[in-house]
């Protein structure tokens, strides 16, 4: 209400004011005449480069229009700040609106600033005359007549993207809080289950004391039966079966077994001088004899994946392209790239998505392809905060908790699960509740368990082998940790452990870098059951199931060690 409805005339206009005092409601004053643009062009106007560009003129309103503006009306809100309406619509030199054609049409310089064509040409001429250099009137960047570009736009208006960025940040913060809440609820549930089990044990002990210490108190309970069941579990031992050389050149890193194709492959350096680089060696599982060699890339092989339903194998080698090979012909059938980025990891899906190929790049991006259309990217995902390399991608088939399935993405410092929606192919990302940094990840689709290898951090001075199962709490994916096995204090080398399913138990086998030992941990017994000294670094371990029994293949720098898994009951 205190605003003067009549804006005062600008002091630069030199309009004479009447001598009499201004009344409360004076009549509207006519605006001073302005010189047309054509007249300005004809007059010899001297532009001073030392002074800044003149400020933008304010739009005047007639007195009758001012009287019609009332507080709170929509028109008053529209006219409250007329400068905002003309933002991006006027030439910064003459403060007049530019045109779509004619001498004052909209143009831009190489630096991106917008002007009327006649004004900027006149400005560049005066700039050349006064300072011997043509400069942009706004940023003083060098310019020339050749930099003038015609633009075709009816309206130019800047959009503030800060609100959008704040909204995205709030969405990420909300998602993190939802994941933390689901993790806390899962931890509360597990703690409640442990408390309930301790209370049952306490009641059994009291009953035992009442009966005088006899064993009859446990006759109908599962406590002693459970303890007796642990003692009756089969014990497992590893015995060296074979140790053969794959190649004389060091460079073996990845070992993978396909039960569907009954094939074991190991990455290695090429032994042929005519074809330098790296590839994979096919190994016959029943006899563990090296077969033919497949040259794949010029750089060290980083990841290998089999197709469960097709005779295909894909190889990632930290190059700009991932190659797909036919196992039978050993020929490259397709190549996939993602904007010339270095690709670290790969995976092939199964079931209804058997034609899907997943790749991960150096900056945390994930790309999905259709094998039938290798030149197109179906979808891509990029992290908002973590930009470490993607070291593993593992597909998860549909199950009771995740009807659409999904896939794990393991980066060096983050672990994310992408869940497919049941009604569409869209994948929703959820960062899981596991602390890194990570070394590897391995998934067992039969047991639906994932084994994660993590380096030491501030909260854990030792490396960890984390065995967990994907669960859902309040419709949010979380990792339900079943066991944490501690390993070496120092892990300078990226090695991969493995999990082996035996009867109704799980064995975790990994390499301890500080003590140079191969370790086997029994999950049901919750203890380390065997350690074996190894004089070479074991980079990868892979379970191999044959008709002759269960084996573990361990890959060193140029050899493959084969261990037989023997089981015996007490």
C-alpha positions, -999 to +999 in steps of 0.1 A: +000+000+000+030+023+006+042+019-030+039+050-052+017+039-081+034+064-103+071+056-110+093+086-109+108+096-143+143+086-148+169+113-140+187+106-173+157+118-193+162+154-181+124+160-179+116+193-163+096+190-131+068+215-124+075+241-097+043+234-079+043+205-053+032+172-065-004+163-056-015+130-042-029+119-075-011+139-103-021+134-139+001+111-159+032+127-174+038+120-211+069+101-219+097+120-237+101+115-274+127+090-284+149+089-314+142+061-339+168+035-346+171+047-382+179+082-370+204+068-346+221+049-374+223+080-396+237+102-369+274+100-361+272+084-328+305+079-309+305+048-286+329+051-257+344+018-248+356+030-215+321+033-201+299+003-194+269-005-214+239+017-205+215+003-180+182-011-192+153+014-194+123+007-173+089+002-188+065+030-180+028+025-173+000+050-179-017+066-150-050+049-158-033+015-158-016+023-125-049+031-109-063-002-121-036-022-103-047-034-070-029-053-043-032-090-047-046-089-082-031-111-109-023-081-131-004-064-103+017-095-099+025-096-136+035-059-137+052-058-103+086-065-119+085-056-156+123-060-160+118-098-156+093-099-185+119-083-209+148-105-197+164-119-228+142-100-252+161-068-257+195-058-272+220-049-244+234-021-266+203-001-275+179-016-250+154-021-278+137-053-288+154-073-315+135-084-346+132-116-365+143-100-398+157-067-409+187-047-398+181-054-361+175-091-363+187-114-335+224-125-338+251-139-316+288-138-313+312-167-309+312-161-271+274-167-270+261-132-262+231-119-281+226-085-298+208-068-326+227-071-359+230-034-366+241-026-331+268-052-329+282-043-363+283-006-353+299-016-320+326-037-336+335-009-360+339+016-332+358-009-311+382-014-340+386+024-345+392+032-308+412+002-295+424-015-327+406-046-316+370-059-320+357-069-286+324-082-273+306-054-254+297-078-226+326-101-220+354-082-239+363-114-258+378-110-292+353-110-320+350-103-358+323-098-383+326-135-393+316-145-358+281-129-362+255-157-365+219-153-373+195-169-347+159-178-353+139-176-321+107-158-312+115-155-276+147-160-256+143-166-219+168-181-194+156-210-172+170-213-137+182-249-133+191-245-096+157-257-085+160-288-107+194-296-092+181-291-057+151-314-064+175-341-077+196-337-046+166-341-024+155-372-043+189-388-037+188-378+000+153-393+003+164-425-013+194-428+010+172-423+040+147-449+028+176-474+024+190-466+058+156-470+074+151-504+057+185-515+068+178-505+104+145-524+103+163-555+090+189-552+117+162-548+143+144-580+130+176-600+131+184-588+166+149-597+178+154-632+164+187-636+182+171-624+214+142-648+210+167-677+205+187-667+236+155-666+256+146-702+245+181-713+254+178-697+288+145-715+295+161-748+285+190-742+309+165-735+337+146-767+329+179-786+329+187-773+364+153-782+377+156-818+365+190-822+382+212-819+352+198-849+334+198-849+296+161-858+294+152-821+296+163-817+260+146-847+246+119-828+228+138-796+221+157-786+190+186-771+209+207-802+215+194-816+182+207-785+165+241-789+183+241-826+175+233-817+139+263-794+137+285-823+150+270-846+124+277-822+095+301-835+069+336-821+072+353-810+040+389-809+029+408-797-001+435-819-017+458-809-045+448-828-077+467-811-104+489-781-112+494-774-148+509-745-168+486-725-190+512-702-206+548-692-200+540-655-200+525-640-169+491-622-172+464-647-161+436-629-142+401-643-148+388-679-144+352-689-152+333-721-155+301-728-174+281-758-163+257-754-192+285-756-217+308-779-196+337-755-202+364-738-182+381-707-195+411-688-181+424-654-194+461-653-204+487-634-224+491-645-260+522-667-265+524-659-302+546-630-314+526-626-346+494-620-325+504-600-294+479-592-268+456-612-245+428-638-248+412-668-231+423-705-230+396-731-231+401-760-207+384-794-206+368-798-171+369-837-168+406-840-177+417-804-170+437-803-202+443-770-219+426-768-253+426-740-280+434-704-274+411-675-284+427-641-290+404-613-278+421-580-272+453-560-270+450-553-233+447-574-201+414-592-198+394-578-170+361-597-171+345-627-189+308-638-191+290-668-206+255-669-220+235-696-203+211-702-233+233-694-262+268-705-273+283-671-266+311-656-245+319-619-240+352-604-229+360-570-214+395-557-214+394-521-204+392-511-240+366-490-258+349-520-272+335-553-258+336-583-281+311-611-283+324-645-296+307-677-307+321-706-286+317-732-314+334-712-342+356-690-320+348-660-342+339-625-331+302-620-339+296-585-325+313-556-309+298-530-285+310-496-276+297-467-253+309-433-265+345-445-267+347-450-230+369-476-214+347-507-205+358-527-174+331-553-169+304-573-187+275-597-181+249-616-201+214-620-189+191-651-189+155-663-194+133-637-211+163-612-212+187-637-227+196-611-254+206-584-229+243-575-226+255-553-197+287-533-196+303-510-170+328-482-177+356-464-160+333-437-144+306-459-130+283-459-160+263-490-169+250-496-205+225-522-217+225-536-252+204-560-273+227-586-288+206-585-320+212-547-324+248-541-313+249-505-326+222-493-303+222-487-265+189-498-250+194-479-217+222-464-197+226-456-160+250-430-145+258-425-108+250-393-091+278-393-065+302-423-069+323-423-101+346-452-095+350-480-121+325-508-124+344-540-116+315-565-117+280-568-131+259-598-121+223-605-133+197-618-108+168-640-121+132-633-109+124-648-075+098-645-048+110-611-035+119-597-069+094-608-095+111-589-123+147-598-114+175-573-117+212-569-117+240-561-092+266-534-101+297-535-080+320-505-082+353-500-063+335-480-037+298-487-040+274-517-044+241-510-061+211-533-070+189-524-100+155-539-098+134-544-128+098-533-124+073-561-131+053-541-157+081-525-176+118-528-184+127-498-163+153-505-136+153-487-102+186-483-085+191-488-048+225-486-031+230-515-007+240-513+029+276-526+026+308-506+032+336-507+007+360-505-009+354-536-028+376-562-046+351-586-062+315-600-062+302-635-070+266-647-071+252-682-067+218-683-085+210-717-070+214-706-033+205-670-041+235-658-022+261-632-031+297-632-019+315-598-017+352-593-011+360-559+006+392-543+015+399-529+050+385-496+060+383-473+090+358-495+108+374-528+099+412-532+100+410-565+080+396-574+047+362-591+047+345-619+028+308-610+031+282-636+024+246-623+021+212-627+006+192-601-012+160-593+007+133-566+007+121-545+036+093-520+031+096-526-007+133-515-005+161-539-015+186-546+013+214-571+018+208-596+046+243-605+058+246-642+067+283-643+076+314-620+077+348-637+074+378-617+081+410-621+061+442-602+054+451-568+068+467-557+036+452-564+002+472-546-025+462-571-052+427-576-066+418-612-060+385-631-061+371-656-036+344-680-043+315-699-026+309-736-029+275-752-022+279-786-005+247-805+006+229-780+029+260-760+037+282-733+021+320-732+019+338-699+013+373-702-002+396-672-005+433-662-007+450-645+022+475-621+008+495-613+039+501-649+049+500-664+014+475-691+023+444-705+007+416-705+033+384-724+035+356-714+059+325-735+069+294-713+072+273-737+092+301-744+116+311-707+117+348-716+117+378-718+094+383-755+087+414-754+065+444-733+054+469-743+028+502-725+020+505-712-015+538-698-029+520-679-057+493-652-057+459-667-065+440-642-086+407-661-091+390-692-077+362-711-095+341-741-084+339-769-110+313-796-108+320-828-129+307-863-129+339-873-110+331-849-081+335-813-070+367-794-077+381-760-071+402-744-098+426-716-086+443-693-111+478-680-106+499-657-128+505-685-154+492-717-139+460-734-128+459-754-096+431-779-093+418-790-058+395-820-051+368-813-025+365-844-003+336-848+022+334-871+051+309-875+080+320-881+116 
